[in-house]
Amino acid sequence: MEILPIITPLLQEGDNLADILRERGDIAEGDIVVVSSKAIATVEGTAIALADIEASKEAKALGKKYDKEPAYYQAVINETSRMNGTIVQSVNGVVLTELKPNGMKEGTILVPNAGLDRSNVSEGHVIGWPKDCVASVKELHKDFDIPRTAIIMTDSGLCPRRTGVMAFALTVQGIDPLQSMVGKPDLFGQDLSITEEAVADQLATAANFLMGNSDQSTPAAIIRGHKLEFTDFSGWVPGIEREKDIYHGVI
């Protein structure tokens, strides 16, 4: 399997992302294209100007507690509400949010700051996920107009009790994000009973190692030679319900 970075110019609102990625990446039939959610949000013009936000008492309290701009925390509160979420806790200036975006059929998403970033966006702004993450990847896939391709939209995230940033898949078009291993034998011939491979998440993290999180200007990568089957899947990567989560009660 190969992972090929797609380096682009600085993306701007209104850019044709499909054209840019095709021209810069030479996307071919059989490829999976991994794309940063922030890249899609940028060209869709969803950056939020903090100067336009009026902070609530809750946001002001968080700003005072962590010596940060209250408008930023209000943006987090607003995004949390937009995605049917709740604030779980805040630690060291970071707000842990649990989100249930429209169209997500199974589970929820635990993510810092409702997916908002102050990096890779113009000063005085924050940027999060596209307004409709499912529609965005579907439209991008349509605009590629290349048969037997798939798209994974990603964001950076954290793993409990681990240091450092990784990536995870938000929405997928064209492949199954999970692969059941139930019934398949292990090395000793015993049938696996519960294992599911988080295919989309693993590809997201592998691609993100090349895409980076700073000034690499690499908002996408191509997964080639993967041997995965293409399907008609289109939607959020399934999550897990809180009561079934092994971390429930810990975070």
C-alpha positions in Angstrom: 0.0 0.0 0.0 1.2 3.5 -0.9 0.3 6.8 0.8 0.9 9.8 -1.5 0.7 13.4 -0.2 -1.2 16.0 -2.2 0.5 19.4 -1.7 -1.6 22.4 -2.6 -1.4 26.2 -2.6 -3.0 28.0 0.4 -6.7 27.2 0.1 -9.2 30.0 0.0 -13.0 30.3 0.3 -14.6 29.5 -3.0 -11.7 27.4 -4.4 -12.7 24.3 -6.4 -11.2 21.7 -4.1 -11.9 18.8 -6.5 -10.1 20.5 -9.3 -7.1 21.4 -7.1 -6.8 17.9 -5.7 -7.1 16.2 -9.1 -4.5 18.5 -10.7 -2.0 18.2 -7.8 -2.6 14.6 -6.9 -3.2 12.7 -10.2 -6.1 10.8 -8.6 -6.8 7.6 -10.4 -9.4 4.8 -10.4 -9.0 2.6 -7.3 -7.7 5.4 -5.1 -9.0 6.4 -1.6 -8.6 10.2 -1.1 -8.1 11.3 2.6 -9.1 14.9 3.0 -8.8 17.2 6.0 -12.2 18.5 7.3 -10.6 21.9 7.7 -9.6 22.0 4.0 -13.2 21.4 3.0 -14.5 23.8 5.6 -12.1 26.5 4.3 -13.2 26.4 0.7 -16.9 26.3 1.9 -16.3 29.5 3.8 -17.3 28.3 7.3 -14.5 30.0 9.2 -15.9 31.9 12.2 -14.9 35.5 13.1 -14.5 35.8 16.8 -15.2 39.5 16.7 -18.7 38.7 15.6 -19.5 36.6 18.7 -21.1 37.8 21.9 -19.9 35.8 24.9 -22.3 34.3 27.4 -21.7 34.0 31.1 -20.5 30.4 30.7 -18.0 31.5 28.0 -16.8 34.4 30.1 -16.3 32.1 33.1 -14.2 29.7 30.9 -12.2 32.6 29.5 -11.5 33.9 33.0 -10.6 30.4 34.3 -8.1 29.7 31.5 -7.1 33.3 30.7 -8.3 33.0 27.1 -10.7 34.9 24.9 -14.3 34.3 25.9 -15.5 34.6 22.3 -13.5 31.4 21.5 -15.3 29.5 24.2 -18.6 30.9 23.0 -17.8 29.5 19.5 -17.2 26.1 21.1 -20.5 26.3 22.9 -22.3 27.3 19.7 -20.8 24.5 17.7 -21.6 22.0 20.5 -25.2 23.1 20.4 -25.3 23.0 16.5 -24.2 19.4 16.6 -26.7 18.3 19.3 -23.9 17.9 21.8 -22.9 18.6 25.4 -19.9 19.8 27.2 -18.4 17.0 29.2 -15.6 18.8 31.1 -12.7 21.3 30.6 -9.1 20.6 31.4 -6.1 23.0 30.8 -8.1 25.3 28.6 -9.5 22.5 26.4 -13.2 21.7 26.4 -14.1 18.1 25.9 -17.4 17.9 24.0 -19.7 15.0 23.1 -21.4 15.5 19.7 -24.3 13.8 17.8 -24.2 15.6 14.4 -27.3 15.4 12.3 -27.3 12.2 10.3 -25.1 10.2 12.6 -27.0 7.1 13.2 -24.9 5.3 15.8 -23.1 6.6 18.9 -21.6 10.0 19.5 -18.2 11.7 19.0 -15.9 12.8 21.8 -13.8 15.6 20.5 -11.9 18.6 21.9 -13.5 22.0 21.5 -16.4 20.7 19.2 -13.8 20.3 16.4 -12.8 24.0 16.3 -9.2 25.0 15.6 -7.4 28.3 15.8 -4.5 26.9 13.7 -4.4 27.0 9.8 -7.0 29.8 9.7 -6.6 33.6 9.5 -6.0 35.5 12.7 -9.1 36.3 14.7 -10.9 33.3 13.3 -11.6 29.7 14.2 -12.5 26.9 11.9 -14.4 23.7 12.5 -16.1 21.0 10.4 -18.2 21.7 7.3 -21.8 22.4 8.0 -22.9 19.1 6.5 -20.0 16.6 6.6 -21.9 13.9 4.7 -23.0 16.2 1.9 -19.5 17.6 1.6 -17.8 14.3 0.9 -20.6 13.2 -1.3 -20.3 16.4 -3.4 -16.5 16.2 -3.5 -16.8 12.5 -4.7 -19.2 13.6 -7.4 -17.0 16.4 -8.5 -14.0 14.1 -8.8 -16.0 12.1 -11.4 -13.5 9.2 -11.3 -14.9 5.6 -11.0 -14.1 3.3 -8.1 -12.8 6.0 -5.8 -13.6 6.8 -2.1 -13.2 9.7 0.2 -12.4 9.9 3.9 -12.9 13.2 5.7 -10.6 13.5 8.8 -9.9 15.6 11.8 -7.1 15.5 14.3 -7.9 14.2 17.8 -6.5 12.6 21.0 -6.5 9.1 22.4 -7.3 8.7 26.1 -4.2 8.4 28.3 -1.9 9.0 25.3 0.3 12.0 24.5 0.2 13.4 21.0 -2.1 14.1 18.1 -3.5 11.4 15.9 -6.4 11.5 13.3 -9.8 9.9 13.0 -12.4 9.7 10.2 -15.5 11.7 10.4 -17.4 10.8 7.2 -16.8 8.4 4.4 -18.0 8.0 0.8 -17.3 4.8 -1.1 -15.9 2.2 1.3 -17.1 0.6 4.5 -15.5 2.4 7.5 -15.5 -0.8 9.6 -14.5 -4.3 8.7 -15.9 -7.1 10.8 -13.4 -9.9 11.7 -16.0 -11.9 13.6 -15.7 -15.6 12.8 -12.3 -15.3 11.2 -9.5 -17.5 12.8 -6.7 -16.0 14.8 -3.1 -17.4 14.7 -4.2 -20.4 16.8 -7.3 -21.2 14.8 -9.7 -19.8 17.3 -12.6 -17.8 15.9 -12.7 -14.1 16.7 -15.9 -13.1 18.4 -16.0 -9.3 18.7 -13.2 -7.7 16.7 -14.0 -5.0 14.2 -11.2 -3.2 12.3 -11.6 0.6 12.3 -10.5 0.8 8.7 -11.3 4.5 8.1 -9.7 5.6 11.3 -6.5 3.7 10.7 -6.2 5.1 7.1 -7.0 8.5 8.5 -4.1 8.3 11.0 -1.7 6.8 8.4 -2.4 9.6 5.9 -2.3 12.3 8.6 1.3 11.3 9.3 2.1 12.8 5.9 -0.5 15.5 5.9 0.7 16.9 9.2 -0.9 19.6 11.4 1.4 22.6 10.9 2.6 24.3 7.7 3.0 21.3 5.4 0.3 22.6 3.1 -0.8 19.0 2.5 -4.6 18.9 3.1 -5.1 15.5 1.4 -3.4 12.2 0.6 -4.0 9.3 -1.7 -4.2 5.7 -0.4 -3.2 3.5 -3.3 -2.9 -0.3 -3.6 -5.1 -0.9 -0.5 -7.1 -4.0 -1.7 -10.3 -2.7 0.0 -13.6 -3.2 -1.7 -15.6 -0.1 -2.9 -19.2 0.1 -1.6 -22.1 2.5 -1.7 -21.5 3.5 1.9 -22.1 7.2 2.5 -22.2 8.8 6.0 -20.7 9.3 9.4 -18.4 6.6 10.7 -20.5 4.7 13.2 -19.7 5.4 16.8 -20.6 3.5 20.0 -23.3 4.3 22.6 -22.0 5.7 25.8 -23.2 2.8 28.0 -21.3 0.3 25.7 -18.1 2.3 25.7 -15.2 0.8 27.7 -14.2 4.4 28.8 -17.7 5.1 30.1 -17.4 6.3 33.7 -13.8 7.2 33.3 -14.2 10.2 30.9 
